[in-house]
Amino acid sequence: MTNLNDKDMTVEQNKIGNPPEGATDIFQEGSFEIKTQAEIPVISKTARVVEEVVIRKKMTEHTETVRDSVKRTSVEVGEIDAEDAVNRRND
């Protein structure tokens, strides 16, 4: 948390009905300067590297000989007539 200060100036003009005493040259042209001041917060971010993550992938290739017997199943598909189909449904 930061405390900031601002300084503003206010100029007021008030009408007074009495003429000033002994002032003959009061309507002279001139200027004056009023300085104001304000504080502005300056915030910055800086990236810091605090740790590093390394991911490595190692890929190897090898060949193996498989010695095994394979079982085989044979299925024969044939057409059946309509009468056999009705009998199978009723079973």
N, C-alpha and C positions, 0 to 999 in steps of 0.2 A: 504494500500500500504506500502511496506517495502523496505527500501534501503539496498542493500547488497554490501559488499566490497570484491574485489578479489585482491590479491597481487601475481604477477607472476615475476619470475626472468629469465633473459636471459643471457647466457654466450656466448661470441663471441671470436673467435681466429683470430687474424690478423697477417699476415706474415710481418716481417720487415727484410730487407736485411742486416743491420749492426749488428755485434756481440756486446753484452753488454760489457761495460768497467769494468774491475776489477771483473767480476763475473766468477769464475772458477768452482763453484759447482752448476750451475743453473739446471743441469739435475738430480736432486735428485727425488727419488720416494716419493710420498706423496698423500694425499687426502684432500679434504675440503668439507664442507657440506653447502648447501644452502637450507634454509627453505622457503617454499611458504605457503601461507595462503589463504583460501577461506571460505566465509561464506555460509552456506546452510540454507535456511529457513525451519523451523520445524513448520508444521501446524497440528493442531489436532482439532478434533471436539468432542464435548461432548453433548450427548443427554440430554435434560432437559424436564421433564414433566411439562407442564404449565396448562393443564386442563384435565379433565377426562369426558368421555361420558359413561353414563350407560343406557342400554336399557333393559327394563323389559317386560316380556310377562305374562299376567295374563289370565288364562283360567278357566272358570267356566262352569258347565254343569247344565242344569235345564230341567224339563219336564213340558210341557204344555198340557192341554186338549183342543182339538179343537171341538167346537160344531157348526156345520154348515150343511146345506143340500147340497147334490151334485146333480147337474143336469146331466142327462144321455141322450146321443144321440145315437140312433141306426140307422145303415145303413144296408140295405139289398142289397146284390150284387147277381145278377143273370145273366145268359147268355141271349143274344139277338140273334135273327137269322140275317142272312146276309141282308135280305130285310129291316129290321128295322135300321140296321147300315147305309145303303145307304140313307134312308130317313132322318136320323138325320144329316148326313153330308150336305145334300142339304138344310136344314132349315136355 
